[in-house]
Amino acid sequence: MSDHYIALTRKYRPRTFDDIVSQEHVSSTLKNAIEHNRISHAYMFCGPRGVGKTTMARVLARTINEIGTDVDGEALGNTLNIIEIDAASNNKVDDVHRIRETVRIPPQNGRFKIYIIDEVHMLSKQAYNALLKTLEEPPAHVIFIFATTEPQKVLPTIMSRCQRYDFRRIKVSEIVDRLRFICKKENITIDNESLHVIAHKADGALRDALGLLDQAIAFCGTDIKHDELLQALNVVSTDRLFELTQAILDNDTTAGIQIVNDLLQKGYDIQEFITSLTEHFRNLYLAGDKQNLELIESSDDTRKRYLQTAQNFSEDDIMRMLHLVNEGQFKIREASQPRIQLEIVILKLITMTRMDGLRELLSELRKSQGTASKVSGSSDKAETYQPKPTPATKSKAAESKPNPQPAPAPDQKKPKKDGMFGPDRSGALNRPQNRTANPTITNFRRGALASDQPESETNDEVGQISGNLALVPQVEDRPEPQKPLHLHDLKEQWDDFIAYLEDKPSVGQAVVLAFKRLLPTDLTHNEILLPCYEPFTLRVLEEHNRVLSRELRGYFRRPLNLRFELRESNNKQEINDPYARFKQLQEKDPAIRLIVDLFGAELEY
């Protein structure tokens, strides 16, 4: 090993556009711009970490100034024409002022003077404002290249003056190909499954993948084994996840708890494990449809395994398991005892009832209900059916039966029998008694007609029913319906109703006083219309409409409701004037008129 070891992330950093992985949409655009001499004065590279933003900026600067590939990316910063600035540590106004002073100096060699500002979202607002004018109208020999992982934090005034390029997350398959190429050049032996483990843990960042590969080489050497790699990276293997899935399938709580205990004893992080389990069930759900297998970022052998395991679960079961694990992920993050929360999630998954079992249970329940209804129907038929009597049986029945007793009088008190006709069960008690000459009796249990029974039994049953009818109120005993209420009747009783309201504590005096000023003008469909001529009165009465309507129904004993309506009238003053109202009362009531004449009574208002 060399004394000056260079990490893989630095050693294999791309130096040309063709070496950059998974960003062809940006590379091709920049190459065409350089070819047609349409280079912008400012670029903004946005995207997640480790996808090649700073690398793309260095390659662009190298290509514009025609610097050879023998100079690596880090050495570019030592030239006078390419200046790299870290905005995280140089985010003040003074730092931007220094940039403005050096911008005026032309390049010593090459065509352009290029400023690469990394993490530009870390600049302060004052620094943005200081850079704004220079960025909008820079000298012809200056190009700005900004890189950021959080473009939403960059001021829109800065963003609008740049050409924006969004870098995408690198696919697992593309990272695997790049790692395989590097391992081949470094003479590293590694299996395909281990490459997928590294690429998957990198989460779309090639720089992170190269760092993990460096870590695996340091732990395992040049021959990387899968088990050793899992131990080095502290990654839960897919084998353990499939073992847990089998425990869920077998409803084996002991095996599930033992798997959790083994993983925690080996030092695996609980949050990492529940995250891996969430993605495991997500892959199971995708494997339910063969068209979605490409969305599973794993090796071909693992995809086949997911496809076989998914056949043991229904889509609803996997969705429920995925929901339980995802919900448990948030609870574990905030729990004081995360291990117990993890075990609760595992026990819920194992003891969860499968949808297939629920469907079978419902199917059996429906079958049992259908069988019970058939048995009940046959038993009812057996109870109701009677053989057709012969003349001999008729005579024997007539000799054995006593003389029928007369029905009791309506006013005679007699306990009700729990016969075949209970109250409100068959509706026979409310039927007209003389609808036909030969009434048919309905069996409340199955709706069979009693006309199917022998004639003698039918007559006896009719006698029994007539005796029961005498014990309940007949239609003739009910109170007669009330006569319809007309508007003129309502007006005649309106003053009495107002007096009735004055004695009700539930209605305030202010409401009664406001109500006195109104007279009904319409009665339609049990709704009384009361016109109001003041908005305040309307608001007060509408707030107490429920109480007033209740008292109205109680007084008139009818389903009446009140409706208030704001109107404008020429005789508004006359109606709202209490003295005019008192004059109307005198004209209507002779007693009040006599009191006024004899004693000179006046209205106190």
Residue pairs with C-beta under 8 A, 6 or more apart in sequence:
7 210
7 211
7 214
8 182
8 186
8 210
8 211
8 213
8 214
9 207
9 210
9 211
9 214
10 72
10 74
12 182
12 210
13 55
13 72
13 73
14 20
14 21
14 52
14 55
14 59
15 59
15 62
15 69
15 72
15 73
16 59
16 63
16 69
17 27
17 30
17 31
17 59
17 63
18 27
20 26
20 27
20 52
20 55
20 56
20 59
21 52
21 170
21 174
21 175
21 178
21 206
22 51
22 52
22 168
22 170
22 171
22 174
22 206
23 51
23 52
23 56
23 167
23 168
25 168
26 45
26 56
26 165
26 167
27 56
29 165
30 56
30 60
30 63
31 63
33 39
33 40
34 63
34 64
39 64
39 112
39 143
40 143
40 162
40 163
41 138
41 142
41 143
41 144
42 135
42 138
42 143
42 144
42 145
42 146
42 161
42 162
42 163
43 57
43 60
43 143
43 144
43 145
43 146
43 162
43 163
43 165
44 120
44 146
44 148
44 151
44 154
44 159
44 162
44 163
44 164
44 165
45 53
45 54
45 56
45 57
45 145
45 146
45 147
45 148
45 165
45 167
46 53
46 148
46 149
46 151
46 164
46 165
46 166
46 167
47 53
47 149
47 166
47 167
47 168
47 169
48 149
48 167
48 169
48 204
48 205
49 149
49 205
49 207
49 208
50 202
50 204
50 205
50 206
50 207
50 208
50 209
51 167
51 168
51 169
51 170
51 204
51 205
51 206
52 167
52 206
53 118
53 147
53 148
53 149
53 167
54 116
54 118
54 147
55 73
56 165
56 167
57 116
57 118
57 145
57 147
58 73
58 76
58 82
58 116
60 114
60 145
61 67
61 76
61 82
61 114
61 116
61 143
61 145
62 69
62 71
62 73
62 76
64 110
64 111
64 112
64 114
64 143
65 81
65 82
65 107
65 110
65 111
65 112
65 114
66 110
66 111
67 76
67 79
67 110
76 82
76 84
77 83
77 84
80 107
80 108
80 109
81 107
81 108
81 109
81 110
81 112
81 113
81 114
82 114
82 116
83 102
83 113
83 114
83 115
83 116
84 116
84 118
85 95
85 99
85 115
85 116
85 117
85 118
86 118
86 119
87 117
87 118
87 119
87 120
87 121
87 122
87 123
88 118
88 119
88 122
91 122
91 123
91 124
91 127
92 124
92 126
92 127
93 124
93 126
93 127
93 130
95 127
96 123
96 127
96 130
96 131
97 130
99 115
99 131
99 134
100 130
100 131
100 134
103 113
103 115
103 134
103 138
103 139
103 142
104 139
105 113
106 113
106 139
106 141
107 113
107 141
111 141
112 141
112 142
112 143
113 141
113 142
113 143
114 142
114 143
114 144
114 145
115 142
115 143
115 144
115 145
116 145
116 147
117 144
117 145
117 146
117 147
118 147
119 147
119 148
119 149
120 146
120 147
120 148
120 154
120 158
121 148
121 149
121 150
121 151
121 153
121 154
123 131
125 155
128 155
128 157
128 158
131 158
132 157
132 158
132 161
135 144
135 158
135 161
135 162
136 161
138 144
144 162
146 154
146 158
146 162
148 154
151 159
151 164
169 204
169 205
170 204
170 205
170 206
171 204
171 297
172 196
172 199
172 200
172 204
172 297
172 298
173 199
173 297
175 198
175 199
175 202
175 204
175 206
175 209
176 192
176 195
176 196
176 199
178 206
178 209
179 190
179 195
179 198
179 199
179 209
179 210
179 213
180 195
182 188
182 210
182 213
183 189
183 190
183 195
183 213
186 217
186 222
187 222
188 213
188 217
188 222
188 223
188 224
189 222
189 223
189 224
190 216
190 224
190 229
191 224
191 225
191 226
192 299
193 226
193 299
193 301
193 302
194 216
194 224
194 225
194 226
194 229
196 297
196 298
196 299
196 302
197 226
197 229
197 230
197 233
197 235
198 209
198 212
198 213
198 216
198 229
198 233
199 209
199 297
200 297
200 298
201 208
201 209
201 212
201 233
201 235
202 208
202 209
202 212
212 233
215 232
215 233
216 224
216 229
216 232
216 233
217 224
219 228
219 229
219 231
219 232
220 228
220 229
220 232
226 237
227 237
229 235
230 236
230 237
231 266
234 267
234 268
234 269
234 272
235 272
235 276
236 263
236 268
236 272
236 273
236 276
236 277
238 280
238 298
238 302
238 305
240 259
240 263
241 276
241 277
241 280
242 305
242 309
243 255
243 259
244 256
244 259
244 277
244 346
245 280
245 284
245 309
246 255
247 253
247 255
247 256
247 259
247 350
248 256
248 321
248 349
248 350
248 352
249 312
249 313
251 350
251 351
252 350
253 347
253 350
253 351
256 346
256 347
256 349
256 350
257 343
257 346
257 347
260 273
260 339
260 342
260 343
260 346
263 273
264 270
264 339
270 332
270 338
270 339
270 342
271 329
271 332
271 333
271 338
273 342
274 325
274 328
274 329
274 332
274 342
274 345
275 329
277 325
278 322
278 325
278 326
278 329
281 318
281 321
281 322
281 325
282 322
283 296
283 298
283 306
284 306
284 309
284 310
284 313
284 318
285 310
285 315
285 318
285 319
285 322
286 292
286 293
286 295
286 296
286 306
287 293
287 296
287 303
287 306
287 307
287 309
287 310
288 310
288 313
288 315
288 318
290 307
293 303
293 306
293 307
296 302
296 303
296 306
298 306
310 318
313 321
313 354
314 354
314 355
314 356
316 355
317 352
317 354
317 355
317 356
320 352
320 355
321 349
321 352
324 345
324 348
324 349
324 352
325 345
325 349
328 341
328 342
328 344
328 345
331 341
331 345
332 338
332 341
332 342
332 345
335 341
377 446
380 443
380 445
380 446
380 448
381 446
381 448
384 443
384 446
384 448
384 452
384 453
385 452
386 452
386 453
386 454
386 457
388 454
389 397
389 454
389 456
394 456
397 456
398 456
401 460
404 460
404 463
407 463
407 466
407 467
407 470
408 414
408 467
408 470
408 471
409 470
410 470
410 474
412 470
414 471
416 423
416 468
416 471
417 468
419 464
419 468
420 426
420 443
420 444
420 445
421 428
421 429
421 444
421 465
421 468
422 444
423 429
423 472
425 444
426 442
426 444
428 441
428 442
428 465
429 468
429 469
429 472
430 475
432 475
433 439
433 466
433 469
439 462
440 449
440 450
440 451
441 449
441 450
441 451
441 458
441 461
441 462
441 465
442 448
442 449
442 450
443 449
443 450
450 458
450 461
451 458
453 461
482 557
482 558
485 523
485 556
485 558
485 560
486 523
487 520
487 522
487 523
490 520
490 523
490 528
491 519
491 520
493 556
494 519
494 520
495 585
495 588
497 552
497 555
497 556
498 512
498 515
498 516
500 551
500 555
501 507
501 512
501 515
501 548
501 551
502 509
502 512
504 551
506 547
506 551
507 544
507 547
507 548
507 551
508 544
510 540
511 540
511 541
511 544
511 547
511 548
514 537
514 540
514 541
515 541
515 548
516 581
517 537
517 575
517 576
517 581
518 530
518 531
518 532
518 537
518 541
518 564
519 530
519 575
520 528
520 529
520 530
521 529
521 530
521 531
522 528
522 529
523 529
526 558
526 559
526 560
526 561
527 560
527 561
527 562
527 563
528 552
528 560
528 561
528 562
528 563
529 563
529 565
530 541
530 562
530 563
530 564
530 565
531 564
531 565
531 566
531 567
531 569
532 538
532 541
532 564
532 565
532 566
532 567
533 566
533 567
533 568
533 569
533 572
533 575
533 576
534 576
535 566
538 564
538 566
541 548
541 562
541 564
542 564
545 562
545 564
548 562
549 560
549 561
549 562
552 560
552 561
552 562
553 559
553 560
569 575
574 580
575 581
578 603
578 605
579 603
579 605
582 603
585 592
586 592
586 593
586 596
587 593
595 601
